[in-house]
Amino acid sequence: MTVKVISMEPDPLAPYAISPGWQVGNLLFLSGQAAISPEGAIVGVGDFEAQLAQTFANIDAVLAAGGSDRSRIVKVTIYLTDMGNFPAIVEARRKYFTPPWPADTIVEVKGLALPELLVEIDVIAVVTG
């Protein structure tokens, strides 16, 4: 069984001693992705839509580095600091995914790793091919 780390360059999670993700067999397990640019800066402070867009750009980059893409996501877990953003998440599902929809868990949390972050998403996907 294949077990290997997904590596990226630059790796915005390296300062936090976190791997972007792991491939285990034909599954990819991504670390939680948030609105952090490839250079490590927070994107869209106070702007939920901008943070969501950067989060999905990061998901796409890690999936590509792992040999997959968004169409191969089977499960997402979404962490929100304000459940008032839930309607935006429902719309985001339609914008960022196509049927069949991935399995999904969404929870409200008191805070994320950095206080400016509003959303974090972790992903399980299947390797393409």
N, C-alpha and C positions, 0 to 999 in steps of 0.2 A: 504494500500500500504506500502510495506517495504521501509523504509528510514533509512540507517545506514552507519556509516563510515567504511571504510576498514582499519583495523589496521594491523600493521606490527611490528616485533621485530627482529632486531633493525630497527628503522625508520630513514633513512637518511634525510628525509625532516623535521623532528621534529625541528631542530635548526632554520628553516625558518618559523615556525608556519604554515605549510601546511599539510593537510591530504593527504595520498597516493591516496585516491579516495573515492567515495561514491557509494553505491548501492541505486538506486531509482527504485522501482518496480523490473523488471527483467533486468534493464540496469545498467551497471557499467560506471561511469565517472571517469577516472583516471586523476590525476594531471599530468602536463607535466613531462616526465621522460627524464633524461639526463645521462651523463657518471659520475655518482656519485656512489661510492661503498657503500655497506651496512653500512660501518663504517664512511661514510661521506667524503671520499677522492675523488678527481677528478681522473678519469682513462683515460689514453691515451692522455695526453696533446700534442696537435699538430698532433695527429694521428686520422684521421676521421674514419677509419675502426674500430679501437679499441674503439672509443667512441660510434660508432653505435652498436657494439656488446654488450657493457655494458648497453646501453640504452635499447636494446631489452631484456637483462637479467633482468633488472629492471621491464620492462613491464610485463614479464612473472611472476615475483615474486608477483607483485601487483595483477595481474589477478588471480593467484592461491589463494592468500589470500582472494580474493573476490568471489571465487567459479567459476572461468572461466578459459579460456586459449586463446591462440593466434588465434585459429581457429574460435573463437566466436567474434572477433573484426569486427565491422561493419563500423567504421569510424576512420580515423587517421588524425591528423593535424601535419604537419612536419615543424619545423622552422629551417632554415639553416642560418648561418652567412655568407656563401659564396655559391652562386648559382652555382659556378663551381663544387660543389659536387653533383649536380643534377644527372649526369649519375650514380654515386655510389648509389644514392637513388633508381633509376630504377632497378639496379641489386639487391639491398637490398630487394625490394618488392618481387622479385622472390625467394630470399633466405629465407626470414622470413615469407612469406605468401604463401598460395596456393589458387587457384581459388575456389570459386568466390572471387575476390580481394575486399578488403574493399574500401569503398568510401574514398577519399583522397583529402586533400588540402595541398599544399606546398607553403611556403612563405619564402622570404629572409628577415632577420631582421638585424638591425645594431649591435645588441649584445644580449646576453642572460644573465641570472641572475649572472653568474660568468664569467669573461672575458676569461677563458680558454676553455669554452664550445663551441663546434662547431655545435651541433645539439640537438634539444629537440623535443620530440614527445608526443602529448597527444592523448588519446584513448577513444573511446566509445565501449563497448562490451556488449554482452548479457550473463547473468548468465547461466551456464551450467545446463541442466536439465529441 
